[in-house]
Amino acid sequence: MELYLNSYGSALRKKDDMFEIFVNEKKIKVSPQKISSIVISNAVQISSDAIQLAMDYNIDVVMLDNYGNPYARVWFPRIGSTVLIRRRQLEMLSDASGLDFIKRWICLKIMNQYRFVKTLISKRDWVNDEDKKRIELMRNYAISIFGSNGSLDDLTPIIMGLEGSASKVYFSLLSMMIPGQWHFEGRSSRPAKDAFNAFLNYAYGILYSKTERALIIAGLDPYIGLLHCDNYNKKSFVFDFIEAYRILADESVFYLFSRGKCKPEYLEQVHNGFNLSTEGKKFFAPYFLENLDQIIRYRNKNRKRIEMIQTDAHAFANFLIGKKESYLESSVATRFENFINPKLAFDKEEE
């Protein structure tokens, strides 16, 4: 489990080969054998002997600033789980597991998009048959990605091209289903060319920060990217890992527009585009965070939607070092198989 300490005035010390936690004048003892990482924020005190105990048990200590972003960590100096995780990340660049992960992860993103627009269209009887058929193009692009063979280097432009084609279909369908005054022409960023993309860019920024935090806490290196290039000082793996969770932003932004909650004053014009205004940020941030805090059933527990990223990051890290057979949550894995193998899903319905 992860040990989170985020109360002002709380402290962590060592007592008889146990962690002793002081919170609101209460003492709690926890065995180091039950802890995988320690996450500290908000002026929490930690003693040097507690840090040494954490290192003895190969427990990462991650420190967060007031905004929840990691700014430092203490980790085991010799070969331990964190080092092994990073070594396996590097090995994935040149072995089949890296390509398999990228194919599945990008297809998972397309599956989430496919399921979302299909649900939206099913509730709108005015959508014509031609547009309904366009949804299946997204599945076809995903099947092509999943069935591709070769090296990661050779297939990267092909995968990104097919993903881009699926994205064009997806966003054109979303645009079609929001009020006419807010229609947009595909994805745009830095700057956004329209209001929808301005909100989407801001939402992706929030998700980016939370994804980076999840990777670091799980012991994954945010700089070792697989699909996205690993340029100097670029957190490439964050760009890889965030793909499966962009749907969290997409849904929130779409419903904001489809329910008529966007106002002109939420936007400000910049050179060749739009950003959210101060008023827009004040409105959207709590709206989006409230959606992320909705409780769902995931990995056999009730969790906030945003916690999917952290639990999946831990699952992926454990998969890399052989502690898990799969990094996908069981129900997600089933939906994925049915999406990639539509005949399989059809056969199950016939049984």
C-alpha positions in Angstrom: 0.0 0.0 0.0 1.0 3.7 -0.3 1.3 5.6 2.9 0.1 9.2 2.3 0.9 11.9 4.9 -0.6 15.3 4.1 -1.7 16.8 7.4 0.0 19.9 8.7 2.0 19.0 11.8 2.0 15.3 11.3 5.2 13.3 11.5 6.8 10.0 10.6 9.4 8.3 12.8 11.0 4.9 13.4 10.1 2.9 16.5 11.2 -0.7 17.1 11.6 -1.4 13.4 8.2 0.0 12.7 7.0 3.3 11.3 5.3 5.4 13.9 2.9 8.1 12.5 1.8 11.1 14.5 -1.4 12.6 13.3 -3.6 15.0 15.3 -1.9 13.9 18.6 -2.6 10.2 17.8 0.1 7.5 17.3 -0.2 4.8 14.7 2.3 2.0 14.0 2.7 0.5 10.6 4.9 -2.4 9.5 7.3 -1.4 6.7 6.5 -4.8 5.0 3.0 -3.4 4.3 4.2 -0.3 2.5 5.3 0.1 -1.1 5.9 3.9 -1.1 5.6 6.9 1.2 4.1 10.1 -0.1 4.6 13.3 1.9 3.2 16.8 1.5 2.0 19.9 3.5 4.8 20.4 6.0 5.0 16.8 7.2 8.0 16.0 9.3 10.0 12.8 8.7 13.0 11.7 10.7 16.3 10.4 9.3 15.9 7.0 10.9 12.4 6.7 9.3 14.1 7.4 5.9 16.7 4.7 6.7 14.0 2.2 7.6 12.3 3.0 4.3 15.5 2.4 2.4 16.1 -0.9 4.3 12.8 -2.1 2.9 13.3 -0.6 -0.6 10.4 1.9 0.0 10.4 5.1 -2.1 9.8 8.4 -0.4 8.1 10.9 -2.6 7.7 14.6 -1.7 4.9 16.8 -3.1 4.5 20.5 -3.2 1.4 22.4 -2.2 -0.1 21.8 -5.6 0.4 18.0 -5.4 3.3 17.9 -7.8 6.4 15.8 -7.0 9.5 17.9 -6.4 11.9 15.4 -4.8 12.2 11.7 -3.9 14.5 9.4 -1.8 15.0 6.0 -3.2 17.1 2.9 -2.7 20.7 3.5 -3.9 21.4 -0.1 -5.1 19.4 -2.5 -7.3 15.9 -2.4 -6.0 12.4 -2.4 -7.3 12.6 1.2 -8.6 15.9 0.6 -10.4 14.5 -2.6 -11.9 11.4 -0.8 -13.1 13.5 1.8 -14.9 15.8 -0.8 -16.3 12.8 -2.7 -17.7 11.4 0.6 -19.2 14.7 1.0 -21.0 14.6 -2.6 -22.2 11.1 -2.1 -23.6 12.5 0.3 -26.1 14.1 -2.6 -28.0 12.0 -5.7 -27.1 8.5 -6.9 -28.1 6.9 -5.9 -24.8 7.4 -2.2 -25.6 5.6 -2.5 -28.9 2.9 -4.6 -27.5 2.3 -2.1 -24.7 2.1 0.9 -27.1 -0.3 -0.9 -29.5 -2.6 -1.9 -26.6 -2.4 1.5 -25.0 -3.2 3.5 -28.2 -6.0 1.0 -29.1 -7.3 1.5 -25.6 -7.5 5.2 -26.2 -9.4 4.7 -29.4 -11.7 2.2 -27.7 -12.6 4.8 -25.1 -13.3 7.3 -27.8 -15.3 4.8 -29.8 -17.5 3.8 -26.8 -18.1 7.4 -25.9 -19.3 8.6 -29.4 -21.3 5.5 -29.9 -23.2 6.1 -26.6 -23.8 9.8 -27.6 -25.1 8.8 -31.1 -27.4 6.2 -29.6 -29.2 9.0 -27.8 -29.6 11.2 -30.9 -32.1 9.9 -33.4 -31.2 12.7 -35.8 -27.8 11.3 -36.6 -27.8 9.9 -40.1 -26.7 6.4 -41.2 -23.5 7.6 -42.9 -22.2 9.2 -39.6 -23.1 6.1 -37.7 -21.0 4.0 -40.1 -18.1 6.4 -39.6 -17.8 5.2 -36.0 -16.6 1.8 -37.3 -13.7 3.5 -39.0 -12.3 4.1 -35.6 -12.4 0.5 -34.7 -10.8 -0.4 -38.0 -7.9 1.9 -37.4 -7.4 0.3 -34.0 -7.5 -3.2 -35.4 -4.9 -2.1 -38.0 -2.7 -0.8 -35.2 -3.0 -3.9 -33.1 -2.3 -6.2 -36.0 0.8 -4.3 -37.2 4.1 -6.2 -37.1 7.7 -4.9 -37.0 9.9 -2.9 -34.7 8.8 -0.1 -32.5 11.0 2.4 -34.4 9.7 1.3 -37.8 6.0 1.3 -36.7 6.0 4.5 -34.7 5.0 6.7 -37.6 2.4 4.2 -38.8 0.8 3.9 -35.4 0.7 7.7 -34.9 -0.7 8.1 -38.4 -3.5 5.6 -37.8 -4.2 7.1 -34.3 -4.4 10.5 -35.9 -6.9 9.2 -38.5 -9.1 7.8 -35.7 -8.8 11.1 -33.9 -10.1 13.0 -36.9 -13.2 10.9 -37.1 -13.7 11.1 -33.3 -13.5 14.9 -33.0 -15.6 15.5 -36.2 -18.4 13.5 -34.6 -18.1 15.3 -31.3 -18.2 18.7 -33.1 -21.3 17.6 -34.9 -23.1 16.9 -31.6 -22.5 20.2 -29.7 -24.5 23.4 -30.3 -23.8 25.0 -33.8 -22.2 28.1 -32.4 -19.4 26.0 -30.8 -18.7 23.7 -33.8 -14.9 23.2 -34.4 -12.6 21.8 -37.0 -10.5 19.0 -35.3 -7.9 19.2 -32.6 -5.8 22.3 -32.1 -3.4 23.4 -29.4 -0.9 26.1 -28.6 -3.0 28.0 -29.2 -6.5 26.5 -29.5 -8.3 27.7 -32.6 -11.7 27.5 -30.9 -13.5 27.4 -27.6 -13.9 23.6 -27.4 -10.1 23.1 -27.8 -9.3 25.8 -25.3 -11.2 23.9 -22.6 -9.8 20.6 -23.8 -6.2 21.9 -23.7 -6.7 23.1 -20.1 -8.2 19.8 -19.1 -5.4 17.9 -20.6 -2.9 20.1 -18.7 -4.5 19.1 -15.4 -4.4 15.4 -16.5 -0.8 15.7 -17.5 0.2 16.9 -14.0 -1.7 14.1 -12.4 -0.3 11.5 -14.7 3.3 12.6 -14.1 2.7 12.4 -10.3 1.2 8.9 -10.7 4.2 7.6 -12.7 6.7 9.0 -10.2 4.9 7.6 -7.2 4.8 4.2 -8.9 8.6 4.3 -9.5 8.3 4.8 -13.3 10.6 7.2 -15.1 8.5 9.9 -16.8 11.4 10.6 -19.2 11.7 7.1 -20.8 9.1 7.3 -23.6 8.2 4.6 -26.1 6.0 6.1 -28.7 6.7 9.8 -28.1 10.3 10.8 -28.8 12.6 11.0 -25.7 14.1 14.4 -26.4 16.3 15.9 -23.7 14.3 17.1 -20.7 11.0 16.0 -22.2 8.7 13.8 -20.1 8.0 11.5 -22.9 6.4 8.6 -21.0 3.8 11.0 -19.5 2.7 11.6 -23.1 2.5 7.9 -23.7 0.7 7.0 -20.5 -1.8 9.8 -20.5 -3.4 8.5 -23.8 -5.8 6.0 -22.1 -7.1 8.8 -19.7 -7.8 11.6 -22.2 -11.3 10.4 -22.3 -11.8 11.8 -18.8 -11.2 15.3 -20.2 -13.1 14.7 -23.4 -16.3 13.7 -21.5 -16.2 16.6 -19.1 -15.6 19.2 -21.9 -18.2 17.7 -24.2 -20.9 17.8 -21.6 -20.0 21.4 -20.7 -20.8 22.4 -24.2 -23.7 20.1 -25.0 -25.5 21.3 -21.8 -24.9 25.0 -22.7 -22.6 25.8 -19.8 -19.9 27.6 -21.9 -20.0 31.4 -21.9 -18.1 33.8 -24.1 -16.5 35.4 -21.0 -14.8 32.2 -20.2 -12.5 32.7 -23.2 -9.8 35.3 -24.1 -8.4 35.8 -27.5 -4.6 35.4 -28.0 -2.5 35.5 -31.1 -4.2 33.2 -33.7 -6.4 31.5 -31.1 -8.0 31.3 -27.7 -7.2 30.5 -24.1 -9.4 30.2 -21.0 -9.8 33.5 -19.3 -9.2 33.9 -15.5 -13.0 33.6 -15.1 -13.0 30.5 -17.3 -10.4 28.8 -15.3 -12.2 29.6 -12.0 -15.3 28.0 -13.5 -13.8 25.0 -15.2 -11.2 23.8 -12.7 -13.7 22.9 -9.9 -16.1 21.5 -12.5 -13.5 19.2 -14.0 -12.1 18.2 -10.6 -15.6 17.3 -9.4 -16.0 15.0 -12.4 -12.7 13.4 -11.7 -13.7 12.7 -8.1 -16.8 10.7 -9.0 -16.8 7.3 -7.4 -16.6 4.2 -9.7 -15.9 0.5 -9.1 -12.3 -0.2 -10.3 -9.9 -3.0 -9.5 -12.4 -4.4 -7.0 -12.7 -1.2 -5.0 -14.7 1.9 -4.9 -12.4 4.7 -6.2 -12.4 8.2 -7.6 -12.2 8.2 -11.4 -8.9 10.0 -11.2 -7.4 7.2 -9.1 -7.5 4.9 -12.1 -4.3 6.5 -13.2 -2.4 5.8 -10.0 -3.6 2.2 -9.7 -2.8 1.5 -13.3 0.6 3.0 -12.9 1.4 0.7 -10.0 0.0 -2.3 -12.0 2.2 -1.4 -14.9 5.3 -1.1 -12.7 4.6 -4.4 -11.1 4.0 -6.0 -14.5 7.4 -4.8 -15.6 9.2 -6.5 -12.7 7.1 -9.7 -13.0 4.8 -9.2 -10.0 1.7 -9.0 -12.2 0.7 -11.0 -15.3 -1.3 -8.0 -16.8 -1.4 -4.3 -16.3 -5.0 -4.0 -17.5 -7.9 -4.0 -15.1 -10.0 -7.1 -15.7 -13.2 -5.5 -17.0 -11.1 -3.2 -19.2 -9.2 -6.2 -20.6 -12.5 -7.9 -21.5 -13.9 -4.8 -23.2 -10.6 -4.4 -25.1 -10.7 -8.0 -26.4 -14.3 -7.5 -27.6 -13.4 -4.2 -29.2 -10.3 -5.6 -31.1 -12.1 -8.9 -31.9 -15.7 -7.9 -32.7 -16.4 -11.4 -33.9 -15.5 -12.7 -30.5 -18.0 -10.3 -28.9 -20.7 -11.4 -31.4 -20.0 -15.1 -30.7 -20.5 -14.5 -27.0 -23.8 -12.7 -27.6 -25.0 -15.7 -29.7 -24.2 -18.2 -26.9 
